[in-house]
Amino acid sequence: MRSGFVAIVGRPNVGKSTLLNAILGEKIAITTEKPQTTRNTIRGIYTDLNAEDGGVQIIFIDTPGIHKPKNKLGNFMTEAALGTFNEVDVILYLVDEELERSPQDRYISGLLEDTDTPRILVINKVDELDPEKFRRIYDEYGSTGIFQRMIGISALKNTRVDELLDTVSGFMAEGPMYFPEDQVSEEPMRFIASEIIREKVLLYMQDEVPHGVAVEIEAFEEEDDLVRISAVIYCEKKSHKGMIIGKGGRKLKGIGKSAREEMEAFLGTKVFLETWVKVRENWRDSDFALSQFGYGRQK
């Protein structure tokens, strides 16, 4: 048996969570077109016991996009990503742009150069790149000499993801099986429920509102054939509260209905979901609020 831990890193909105979901064949990380959707590190468990050498189990860690923080929440997110560099067996670094055109990628590449952890460059969204641009990206990053492997994929289209898995598996050393074969995540259901709700807010809302939203699960009760969930959606301004609720409560009802349907599909049972909206001004710069919402300081 071989096993190990792999961090998926990169700047915001490059497709890290989409890749994790593609690897697992199941959605455990929320995805939207908005940057900074992922706020916590999320662990997904890939297990293949059919390999000729006894099987492999890889724990993939989806990380927040590395960016220049504008508040304490941003600091938490960036620290969460950078904290994985020397704690995993392999780093998957996702890019979709030329190195010379992305200051963020130049910054991240410099940080990667200072770590001894094996690094695999993953050029994502190849379905959207013309061959000349792909070659420029490949050559620019190849010239840095800091990557042990380089591969182009499309996480969204599931193109060459199997090949990437084979490449990563080759870096895994002999080790224990950390989780049962059928487990794909170690995240608690309360966390997944809160993330599903936050995803729907991101999808339903525009402009600055979604990034000032946090979701707290106040109650999660499992019955024989029903799960009862009470959740509070926090925002930073009174005007945002009205926007989330919408005229006649229609916006909030839409968010709740969409979240409930996805929860039912994930849990395989009926869900009764209640949602409220409250204002917590400037919570993204409050240590107490960040801790309350699960964004405490990294250990």
Secondary structure as a PSIPRED ss2 file (coil, helix, strand):
# PSIPRED VFORMAT (PSIPRED V4.0)

   1 M C   1.000  0.000  0.000
   2 R E   0.000  0.000  1.000
   3 S E   0.000  0.000  1.000
   4 G E   0.000  0.000  1.000
   5 F E   0.000  0.000  1.000
   6 V E   0.000  0.000  1.000
   7 A E   0.000  0.000  1.000
   8 I E   0.000  0.000  1.000
   9 V E   0.000  0.000  1.000
  10 G C   1.000  0.000  0.000
  11 R C   1.000  0.000  0.000
  12 P C   1.000  0.000  0.000
  13 N C   1.000  0.000  0.000
  14 V C   1.000  0.000  0.000
  15 G C   1.000  0.000  0.000
  16 K H   0.000  1.000  0.000
  17 S H   0.000  1.000  0.000
  18 T H   0.000  1.000  0.000
  19 L H   0.000  1.000  0.000
  20 L H   0.000  1.000  0.000
  21 N H   0.000  1.000  0.000
  22 A H   0.000  1.000  0.000
  23 I H   0.000  1.000  0.000
  24 L H   0.000  1.000  0.000
  25 G C   1.000  0.000  0.000
  26 E C   1.000  0.000  0.000
  27 K C   1.000  0.000  0.000
  28 I C   1.000  0.000  0.000
  29 A C   1.000  0.000  0.000
  30 I C   1.000  0.000  0.000
  31 T C   1.000  0.000  0.000
  32 T C   1.000  0.000  0.000
  33 E C   1.000  0.000  0.000
  34 K C   1.000  0.000  0.000
  35 P C   1.000  0.000  0.000
  36 Q C   1.000  0.000  0.000
  37 T C   1.000  0.000  0.000
  38 T C   1.000  0.000  0.000
  39 R C   1.000  0.000  0.000
  40 N C   1.000  0.000  0.000
  41 T C   1.000  0.000  0.000
  42 I E   0.000  0.000  1.000
  43 R E   0.000  0.000  1.000
  44 G E   0.000  0.000  1.000
  45 I E   0.000  0.000  1.000
  46 Y E   0.000  0.000  1.000
  47 T E   0.000  0.000  1.000
  48 D E   0.000  0.000  1.000
  49 L C   1.000  0.000  0.000
  50 N C   1.000  0.000  0.000
  51 A C   1.000  0.000  0.000
  52 E C   1.000  0.000  0.000
  53 D C   1.000  0.000  0.000
  54 G C   1.000  0.000  0.000
  55 G C   1.000  0.000  0.000
  56 V E   0.000  0.000  1.000
  57 Q E   0.000  0.000  1.000
  58 I E   0.000  0.000  1.000
  59 I E   0.000  0.000  1.000
  60 F E   0.000  0.000  1.000
  61 I E   0.000  0.000  1.000
  62 D E   0.000  0.000  1.000
  63 T C   1.000  0.000  0.000
  64 P C   1.000  0.000  0.000
  65 G C   1.000  0.000  0.000
  66 I C   1.000  0.000  0.000
  67 H C   1.000  0.000  0.000
  68 K C   1.000  0.000  0.000
  69 P C   1.000  0.000  0.000
  70 K C   1.000  0.000  0.000
  71 N C   1.000  0.000  0.000
  72 K H   0.000  1.000  0.000
  73 L H   0.000  1.000  0.000
  74 G H   0.000  1.000  0.000
  75 N H   0.000  1.000  0.000
  76 F H   0.000  1.000  0.000
  77 M H   0.000  1.000  0.000
  78 T H   0.000  1.000  0.000
  79 E H   0.000  1.000  0.000
  80 A H   0.000  1.000  0.000
  81 A H   0.000  1.000  0.000
  82 L H   0.000  1.000  0.000
  83 G C   1.000  0.000  0.000
  84 T C   1.000  0.000  0.000
  85 F C   1.000  0.000  0.000
  86 N C   1.000  0.000  0.000
  87 E C   1.000  0.000  0.000
  88 V C   1.000  0.000  0.000
  89 D C   1.000  0.000  0.000
  90 V E   0.000  0.000  1.000
  91 I E   0.000  0.000  1.000
  92 L E   0.000  0.000  1.000
  93 Y E   0.000  0.000  1.000
  94 L E   0.000  0.000  1.000
  95 V E   0.000  0.000  1.000
  96 D C   1.000  0.000  0.000
  97 E C   1.000  0.000  0.000
  98 E C   1.000  0.000  0.000
  99 L H   0.000  1.000  0.000
 100 E H   0.000  1.000  0.000
 101 R H   0.000  1.000  0.000
 102 S C   1.000  0.000  0.000
 103 P H   0.000  1.000  0.000
 104 Q H   0.000  1.000  0.000
 105 D H   0.000  1.000  0.000
 106 R H   0.000  1.000  0.000
 107 Y H   0.000  1.000  0.000
 108 I H   0.000  1.000  0.000
 109 S H   0.000  1.000  0.000
 110 G H   0.000  1.000  0.000
 111 L H   0.000  1.000  0.000
 112 L H   0.000  1.000  0.000
 113 E H   0.000  1.000  0.000
 114 D C   1.000  0.000  0.000
 115 T C   1.000  0.000  0.000
 116 D C   1.000  0.000  0.000
 117 T C   1.000  0.000  0.000
 118 P C   1.000  0.000  0.000
 119 R E   0.000  0.000  1.000
 120 I E   0.000  0.000  1.000
 121 L E   0.000  0.000  1.000
 122 V E   0.000  0.000  1.000
 123 I E   0.000  0.000  1.000
 124 N C   1.000  0.000  0.000
 125 K C   1.000  0.000  0.000
 126 V H   0.000  1.000  0.000
 127 D H   0.000  1.000  0.000
 128 E H   0.000  1.000  0.000
 129 L C   1.000  0.000  0.000
 130 D C   1.000  0.000  0.000
 131 P H   0.000  1.000  0.000
 132 E H   0.000  1.000  0.000
 133 K H   0.000  1.000  0.000
 134 F H   0.000  1.000  0.000
 135 R H   0.000  1.000  0.000
 136 R H   0.000  1.000  0.000
 137 I H   0.000  1.000  0.000
 138 Y H   0.000  1.000  0.000
 139 D H   0.000  1.000  0.000
 140 E H   0.000  1.000  0.000
 141 Y H   0.000  1.000  0.000
 142 G H   0.000  1.000  0.000
 143 S C   1.000  0.000  0.000
 144 T C   1.000  0.000  0.000
 145 G C   1.000  0.000  0.000
 146 I C   1.000  0.000  0.000
 147 F C   1.000  0.000  0.000
 148 Q C   1.000  0.000  0.000
 149 R E   0.000  0.000  1.000
 150 M E   0.000  0.000  1.000
 151 I E   0.000  0.000  1.000
 152 G E   0.000  0.000  1.000
 153 I C   1.000  0.000  0.000
 154 S E   0.000  0.000  1.000
 155 A C   1.000  0.000  0.000
 156 L C   1.000  0.000  0.000
 157 K C   1.000  0.000  0.000
 158 N C   1.000  0.000  0.000
 159 T E   0.000  0.000  1.000
 160 R C   1.000  0.000  0.000
 161 V H   0.000  1.000  0.000
 162 D H   0.000  1.000  0.000
 163 E H   0.000  1.000  0.000
 164 L H   0.000  1.000  0.000
 165 L H   0.000  1.000  0.000
 166 D H   0.000  1.000  0.000
 167 T H   0.000  1.000  0.000
 168 V H   0.000  1.000  0.000
 169 S H   0.000  1.000  0.000
 170 G C   1.000  0.000  0.000
 171 F C   1.000  0.000  0.000
 172 M C   1.000  0.000  0.000
 173 A E   0.000  0.000  1.000
 174 E E   0.000  0.000  1.000
 175 G C   1.000  0.000  0.000
 176 P C   1.000  0.000  0.000
 177 M C   1.000  0.000  0.000
 178 Y C   1.000  0.000  0.000
 179 F C   1.000  0.000  0.000
 180 P C   1.000  0.000  0.000
 181 E C   1.000  0.000  0.000
 182 D C   1.000  0.000  0.000
 183 Q C   1.000  0.000  0.000
 184 V C   1.000  0.000  0.000
 185 S E   0.000  0.000  1.000
 186 E C   1.000  0.000  0.000
 187 E C   1.000  0.000  0.000
 188 P C   1.000  0.000  0.000
 189 M H   0.000  1.000  0.000
 190 R H   0.000  1.000  0.000
 191 F H   0.000  1.000  0.000
 192 I H   0.000  1.000  0.000
 193 A H   0.000  1.000  0.000
 194 S H   0.000  1.000  0.000
 195 E H   0.000  1.000  0.000
 196 I H   0.000  1.000  0.000
 197 I H   0.000  1.000  0.000
 198 R H   0.000  1.000  0.000
 199 E H   0.000  1.000  0.000
 200 K H   0.000  1.000  0.000
 201 V H   0.000  1.000  0.000
 202 L H   0.000  1.000  0.000
 203 L H   0.000  1.000  0.000
 204 Y H   0.000  1.000  0.000
 205 M C   1.000  0.000  0.000
 206 Q C   1.000  0.000  0.000
 207 D C   1.000  0.000  0.000
 208 E C   1.000  0.000  0.000
 209 V C   1.000  0.000  0.000
 210 P H   0.000  1.000  0.000
 211 H H   0.000  1.000  0.000
 212 G H   0.000  1.000  0.000
 213 V C   1.000  0.000  0.000
 214 A E   0.000  0.000  1.000
 215 V E   0.000  0.000  1.000
 216 E E   0.000  0.000  1.000
 217 I E   0.000  0.000  1.000
 218 E E   0.000  0.000  1.000
 219 A E   0.000  0.000  1.000
 220 F E   0.000  0.000  1.000
 221 E E   0.000  0.000  1.000
 222 E E   0.000  0.000  1.000
 223 E C   1.000  0.000  0.000
 224 D C   1.000  0.000  0.000
 225 D C   1.000  0.000  0.000
 226 L E   0.000  0.000  1.000
 227 V E   0.000  0.000  1.000
 228 R E   0.000  0.000  1.000
 229 I E   0.000  0.000  1.000
 230 S E   0.000  0.000  1.000
 231 A E   0.000  0.000  1.000
 232 V E   0.000  0.000  1.000
 233 I E   0.000  0.000  1.000
 234 Y E   0.000  0.000  1.000
 235 C E   0.000  0.000  1.000
 236 E C   1.000  0.000  0.000
 237 K C   1.000  0.000  0.000
 238 K H   0.000  1.000  0.000
 239 S H   0.000  1.000  0.000
 240 H H   0.000  1.000  0.000
 241 K H   0.000  1.000  0.000
 242 G H   0.000  1.000  0.000
 243 M H   0.000  1.000  0.000
 244 I H   0.000  1.000  0.000
 245 I H   0.000  1.000  0.000
 246 G C   1.000  0.000  0.000
 247 K H   0.000  1.000  0.000
 248 G H   0.000  1.000  0.000
 249 G H   0.000  1.000  0.000
 250 R H   0.000  1.000  0.000
 251 K H   0.000  1.000  0.000
 252 L H   0.000  1.000  0.000
 253 K H   0.000  1.000  0.000
 254 G H   0.000  1.000  0.000
 255 I H   0.000  1.000  0.000
 256 G H   0.000  1.000  0.000
 257 K H   0.000  1.000  0.000
 258 S H   0.000  1.000  0.000
 259 A H   0.000  1.000  0.000
 260 R H   0.000  1.000  0.000
 261 E H   0.000  1.000  0.000
 262 E H   0.000  1.000  0.000
 263 M H   0.000  1.000  0.000
 264 E H   0.000  1.000  0.000
 265 A H   0.000  1.000  0.000
 266 F H   0.000  1.000  0.000
 267 L H   0.000  1.000  0.000
 268 G C   1.000  0.000  0.000
 269 T C   1.000  0.000  0.000
 270 K E   0.000  0.000  1.000
 271 V E   0.000  0.000  1.000
 272 F E   0.000  0.000  1.000
 273 L E   0.000  0.000  1.000
 274 E E   0.000  0.000  1.000
 275 T E   0.000  0.000  1.000
 276 W E   0.000  0.000  1.000
 277 V E   0.000  0.000  1.000
 278 K E   0.000  0.000  1.000
 279 V E   0.000  0.000  1.000
 280 R C   1.000  0.000  0.000
 281 E C   1.000  0.000  0.000
 282 N C   1.000  0.000  0.000
 283 W H   0.000  1.000  0.000
 284 R H   0.000  1.000  0.000
 285 D H   0.000  1.000  0.000
 286 S C   1.000  0.000  0.000
 287 D H   0.000  1.000  0.000
 288 F H   0.000  1.000  0.000
 289 A H   0.000  1.000  0.000
 290 L H   0.000  1.000  0.000
 291 S H   0.000  1.000  0.000
 292 Q H   0.000  1.000  0.000
 293 F C   1.000  0.000  0.000
 294 G C   1.000  0.000  0.000
 295 Y C   1.000  0.000  0.000
 296 G C   1.000  0.000  0.000
 297 R C   1.000  0.000  0.000
 298 Q C   1.000  0.000  0.000
 299 K C   1.000  0.000  0.000
